[in-house]
Amino acid sequence: MLGRREQRLQPRRNTMIVATVVFDNGRTRLDCVIRNLSEGGAKLEFATVRGIPQAFDLLVPGHRPQHCRVAWRALKELGVQFTPSA
């Protein structure tokens, strides 16, 4: 992430929350770890980000599904913005 300009509007707090990304009309589920979190977005860590689409739902146990849009990608991380469900 060296050289990436900071564009966050809200501060994030470091976390280690296990979550699941769901896409392809619920047919595909991938486990991830939420590494940091704010009211408007998060950084998610995966084994690989290959095949993950630009928009998906994020499931956190005990919370409602959150629709996300990818803001940036790295080898094993995604930065996402929370968006209203379609």
Backbone as a printed PyTorch tensor [residue, N CA C, xyz], in Angstrom:
tensor([[[  0.8230,  -1.1840,   0.0000],
         [  0.0000,   0.0000,   0.0000],
         [  0.8660,   1.2470,   0.0000]],

        [[  2.1210,   1.0710,  -0.1700],
         [  3.0320,   2.1900,  -0.2340],
         [  2.6670,   3.0790,  -1.4070]],

        [[  2.5850,   4.3630,  -1.1800],
         [  2.2750,   5.2980,  -2.2440],
         [  0.7920,   5.5310,  -2.4520]],

        [[ -0.0630,   4.7700,  -1.7970],
         [ -1.4990,   4.9630,  -1.9490],
         [ -1.9150,   6.1830,  -1.1270]],

        [[ -2.6350,   7.1000,  -1.7430],
         [ -3.0780,   8.2990,  -1.0500],
         [ -4.2550,   7.9790,  -0.1420]],

        [[ -4.2050,   8.4440,   1.0610],
         [ -5.2630,   8.2210,   2.0380],
         [ -6.5200,   8.9590,   1.6170]],

        [[ -7.6450,   8.2330,   1.4890],
         [ -8.8980,   8.8490,   1.0570],
         [-10.0390,   8.5560,   2.0180]],

        [[ -9.7580,   8.0390,   3.1780],
         [-10.8130,   7.7120,   4.1310],
         [-11.4640,   8.9740,   4.6690]],

        [[-12.7690,   8.9020,   4.8260],
         [-13.5110,  10.0140,   5.4090],
         [-13.7220,   9.8130,   6.9050]],

        [[-13.6260,   8.5660,   7.3640],
         [-13.8660,   8.2490,   8.7620],
         [-12.7030,   7.4250,   9.3050]],

        [[-12.3590,   7.6140,  10.5710],
         [-11.2700,   6.8170,  11.1470],
         [-11.6760,   5.3480,  11.2650]],

        [[-10.6910,   4.4710,  11.1430],
         [-10.9430,   3.0380,  11.2710],
         [-10.2810,   2.5190,  12.5350]],

        [[-10.8690,   1.4600,  13.0700],
         [-10.2630,   0.8170,  14.2320],
         [ -9.7950,  -0.5760,  13.8300]],

        [[ -8.6570,  -0.9830,  14.3470],
         [ -8.1140,  -2.3070,  14.0530],
         [ -8.9930,  -3.3830,  14.6650]],

        [[ -9.2090,  -4.4620,  13.9110],
         [-10.0500,  -5.5680,  14.3630],
         [ -9.4460,  -6.8880,  13.9030]],

        [[-10.0030,  -7.9660,  14.3830],
         [ -9.6970,  -9.3320,  13.9250],
         [-11.0150, -10.1040,  13.9460]],

        [[-11.9650,  -9.6890,  13.1230],
         [-13.3010, -10.2750,  13.1030],
         [-13.4080, -11.2510,  11.9360]],

        [[-13.7770, -12.4890,  12.2280],
         [-13.9890, -13.4830,  11.1750],
         [-15.3410, -13.2140,  10.5290]],

        [[-15.3610, -13.1860,   9.1930],
         [-16.5860, -12.8890,   8.4540],
         [-16.6220, -13.7450,   7.1870]],

        [[-17.7170, -13.6140,   6.4430],
         [-17.8930, -14.3500,   5.1930],
         [-18.3660, -13.4000,   4.1160]],

        [[-17.7700, -13.5030,   2.9430],
         [-18.1860, -12.7470,   1.7670],
         [-19.0700, -13.6720,   0.9320]],

        [[-20.2210, -13.1450,   0.4860],
         [-21.1750, -13.9400,  -0.2850],
         [-21.4640, -13.2320,  -1.5980]],

        [[-21.4040, -13.9890,  -2.7120],
         [-21.7380, -13.4320,  -4.0290],
         [-22.2450, -14.5480,  -4.9280]],

        [[-22.5040, -14.2330,  -6.1760],
         [-23.0280, -15.2050,  -7.1390],
         [-24.3830, -15.7290,  -6.6670]],

        [[-25.2630, -14.7910,  -6.2930],
         [-26.6100, -15.1220,  -5.8040],
         [-26.5840, -16.1090,  -4.6430]],

        [[-25.6030, -15.9560,  -3.7670],
         [-25.5050, -16.7900,  -2.5760],
         [-24.8160, -18.1250,  -2.7860]],

        [[-24.4130, -18.4260,  -4.0180],
         [-23.7870, -19.7220,  -4.3070],
         [-22.3130, -19.7770,  -3.9040]],

        [[-21.6610, -18.6230,  -3.8050],
         [-20.2380, -18.6040,  -3.4600],
         [-20.0360, -17.8840,  -2.1350]],

        [[-19.3040, -18.5420,  -1.2340],
         [-18.9940, -17.9900,   0.0870],
         [-17.5020, -18.1370,   0.3300]],

        [[-16.8830, -17.0530,   0.7770],
         [-15.4550, -17.0730,   1.0910],
         [-15.2400, -16.4890,   2.4790]],

        [[-14.4610, -17.1740,   3.2840],
         [-14.1280, -16.6610,   4.6090],
         [-13.0870, -15.5600,   4.4910]],

        [[-13.1640, -14.6010,   5.3970],
         [-12.1920, -13.5120,   5.4420],
         [-12.0430, -13.0430,   6.8810]],

        [[-11.0970, -12.1440,   7.0800],
         [-10.9110, -11.4940,   8.3750],
         [-11.0270,  -9.9970,   8.1470]],

        [[-11.8690,  -9.3450,   8.9330],
         [-11.9730,  -7.8850,   8.8810],
         [-10.8100,  -7.3460,   9.7050]],

        [[ -9.8560,  -6.6880,   9.0350],
         [ -8.6460,  -6.2100,   9.6980],
         [ -8.8030,  -4.8110,  10.2720]],

        [[ -9.6010,  -3.9730,   9.6250],
         [ -9.9700,  -2.6930,  10.2310],
         [-11.3410,  -2.3040,   9.7380]],

        [[-11.9840,  -1.4080,  10.4880],
         [-13.4050,  -1.1550,  10.2940],
         [-13.7370,   0.2790,  10.6480]],

        [[-14.6070,   0.8820,   9.8420],
         [-15.1670,   2.1940,  10.1580],
         [-16.6510,   2.1390,   9.8560]],

        [[-17.3290,   3.2280,  10.0850],
         [-18.7550,   3.2840,   9.7890],
         [-19.0170,   3.1200,   8.2940]],

        [[-18.0810,   3.5550,   7.4620],
         [-18.3090,   3.5380,   6.0210],
         [-17.5880,   2.4720,   5.2330]],

        [[-16.7050,   1.6840,   5.8780],
         [-15.9700,   0.6900,   5.1070],
         [-15.0650,  -0.1650,   5.9660]],

        [[-14.2710,  -1.0020,   5.2790],
         [-13.4120,  -1.9420,   5.9950],
         [-12.2720,  -2.4090,   5.1050]],

        [[-11.2680,  -2.9960,   5.7490],
         [-10.2130,  -3.7140,   5.0350],
         [-10.3990,  -5.1870,   5.3550]],

        [[-10.5310,  -6.0000,   4.3010],
         [-10.7610,  -7.4310,   4.4460],
         [ -9.5280,  -8.1910,   3.9850]],

        [[ -9.1880,  -9.2580,   4.7020],
         [ -8.0360, -10.0920,   4.3480],
         [ -8.5220, -11.4900,   3.9610]],

        [[ -7.9780, -12.0150,   2.8510],
         [ -8.3600, -13.3180,   2.3000],
         [ -7.1140, -14.1540,   2.0490]],

        [[ -7.3050, -15.4350,   1.7520],
         [ -6.2050, -16.2620,   1.2590],
         [ -5.7690, -15.7420,  -0.1100]],

        [[ -6.7320, -15.3500,  -0.9390],
         [ -6.4980, -14.6960,  -2.2270],
         [ -7.7540, -13.9140,  -2.5860]],

        [[ -7.5990, -12.8380,  -3.3340],
         [ -8.7700, -12.0600,  -3.7540],
         [ -9.2030, -12.4310,  -5.1720]],

        [[ -8.5150, -13.3930,  -5.7770],
         [ -8.8520, -13.8130,  -7.1370],
         [-10.3060, -14.2860,  -7.2020]],

        [[-11.0400, -13.7750,  -8.1760],
         [-12.4130, -14.1970,  -8.3950],
         [-13.4560, -13.4510,  -7.5850]],

        [[-13.0370, -12.5700,  -6.7050],
         [-14.0110, -11.8120,  -5.9100],
         [-14.5040, -10.6400,  -6.7500]],

        [[-15.8290, -10.4970,  -6.9140],
         [-16.3690,  -9.4320,  -7.7640],
         [-16.2740,  -8.0530,  -7.1140]],

        [[-16.6540,  -7.0340,  -7.8590],
         [-16.6080,  -5.6450,  -7.3860],
         [-17.6550,  -5.3450,  -6.3180]],

        [[-18.7060,  -6.1570,  -6.2340],
         [-19.7590,  -5.9420,  -5.2320],
         [-20.1690,  -7.2930,  -4.6520]],

        [[-20.4540,  -7.3080,  -3.3550],
         [-20.8280,  -8.5450,  -2.6660],
         [-21.4340,  -8.1860,  -1.3210]],

        [[-21.9340,  -9.2060,  -0.6120],
         [-22.4400,  -9.0240,   0.7410],
         [-21.4180,  -9.5550,   1.7400]],

        [[-21.2770,  -8.8420,   2.8450],
         [-20.3840,  -9.2280,   3.9300],
         [-21.2440,  -9.6920,   5.1000]],

        [[-21.0090, -10.9330,   5.5490],
         [-21.7630, -11.4950,   6.6650],
         [-20.8710, -11.5850,   7.8920]],

        [[-21.3240, -10.9390,   8.9570],
         [-20.6340, -10.9840,  10.2450],
         [-21.6070, -11.6250,  11.2290]],

        [[-21.2060, -12.6930,  11.9170],
         [-22.1180, -13.3440,  12.8560],
         [-22.7380, -12.3410,  13.8350]],

        [[-24.0580, -12.4460,  13.9830],
         [-24.7740, -11.5740,  14.9030],
         [-25.1720, -10.2270,  14.3310]],

        [[-24.8750,  -9.9720,  13.0370],
         [-25.1990,  -8.7000,  12.3970],
         [-25.9360,  -8.9430,  11.0860]],

        [[-26.6190,  -7.9180,  10.6150],
         [-27.2900,  -8.0030,   9.3140],
         [-26.2460,  -8.0100,   8.2060]],

        [[-26.5600,  -8.6410,   7.0640],
         [-25.6380,  -8.5930,   5.9190],
         [-25.3830,  -7.1460,   5.4960]],

        [[-24.1630,  -6.8570,   5.0930],
         [-23.7780,  -5.5150,   4.6530],
         [-23.3110,  -5.5940,   3.2080]],

        [[-23.9600,  -4.8300,   2.3290],
         [-23.5370,  -4.8020,   0.9260],
         [-22.2640,  -3.9600,   0.8200]],

        [[-21.3030,  -4.4260,   0.0100],
         [-20.0050,  -3.7650,  -0.1270],
         [-19.6410,  -3.5650,  -1.5890]],

        [[-18.8630,  -2.5190,  -1.8280],
         [-18.2750,  -2.2590,  -3.1440],
         [-16.7680,  -2.1380,  -2.9380]],

        [[-15.9960,  -2.7830,  -3.8170],
         [-14.5390,  -2.7670,  -3.6940],
         [-13.9970,  -1.3930,  -4.0770]],

        [[-13.1980,  -0.8020,  -3.1920],
         [-12.5500,   0.4880,  -3.4490],
         [-11.1210,   0.2910,  -3.9460]],

        [[-10.4370,  -0.7470,  -3.4370],
         [ -9.0760,  -1.0670,  -3.8860],
         [ -8.8010,  -2.5440,  -3.6450]],

        [[ -7.8080,  -3.0610,  -4.3690],
         [ -7.4170,  -4.4710,  -4.2740],
         [ -5.9100,  -4.5850,  -4.0990]],

        [[ -5.5080,  -5.5720,  -3.3340],
         [ -4.1090,  -5.9810,  -3.2200],
         [ -4.1010,  -7.5080,  -3.3300]],

        [[ -2.9460,  -8.1160,  -3.2090],
         [ -2.8200,  -9.5580,  -3.4080],
         [ -3.7710, -10.3690,  -2.5220]],

        [[ -3.8530, -10.0130,  -1.2390],
         [ -4.6850, -10.7640,  -0.2960],
         [ -5.6430,  -9.8790,   0.4890]],

        [[ -5.8140,  -8.6330,   0.0580],
         [ -6.6710,  -7.6970,   0.7900],
         [ -7.5750,  -6.9310,  -0.1600]],

        [[ -8.7260,  -6.5530,   0.3720],
         [ -9.6440,  -5.6500,  -0.3170],
         [ -9.9920,  -4.5170,   0.6250]],

        [[-10.0560,  -3.3050,   0.0910],
         [-10.6510,  -2.1920,   0.8040],
         [-12.0560,  -2.0380,   0.2570]],

        [[-13.0460,  -1.9930,   1.1340],
         [-14.4360,  -1.9100,   0.6760],
         [-15.1520,  -0.7200,   1.2920]],

        [[-16.1270,  -0.2390,   0.5480],
         [-17.0570,   0.7750,   1.0460],
         [-18.3930,   0.0930,   1.2580]],

        [[-19.0550,   0.4180,   2.3550],
         [-20.3910,  -0.1070,   2.5980],
         [-21.3790,   0.6930,   1.7630]],

        [[-22.2840,  -0.0140,   1.0990],
         [-23.2620,   0.6240,   0.2250],
         [-24.6480,   0.1050,   0.5540]],

        [[-25.6870,   0.8550,   0.1710],
         [-27.0510,   0.3510,   0.3810],
         [-27.2830,  -0.9020,  -0.4620]],

        [[-28.0760,  -1.8180,   0.0420],
         [-28.4150,  -3.0160,  -0.7310],
         [-29.2120,  -2.6230,  -1.9540]],

        [[-29.0060,  -3.3680,  -3.0340],
         [-29.7010,  -3.0710,  -4.2980],
         [-31.1530,  -3.4510,  -4.2220]]])
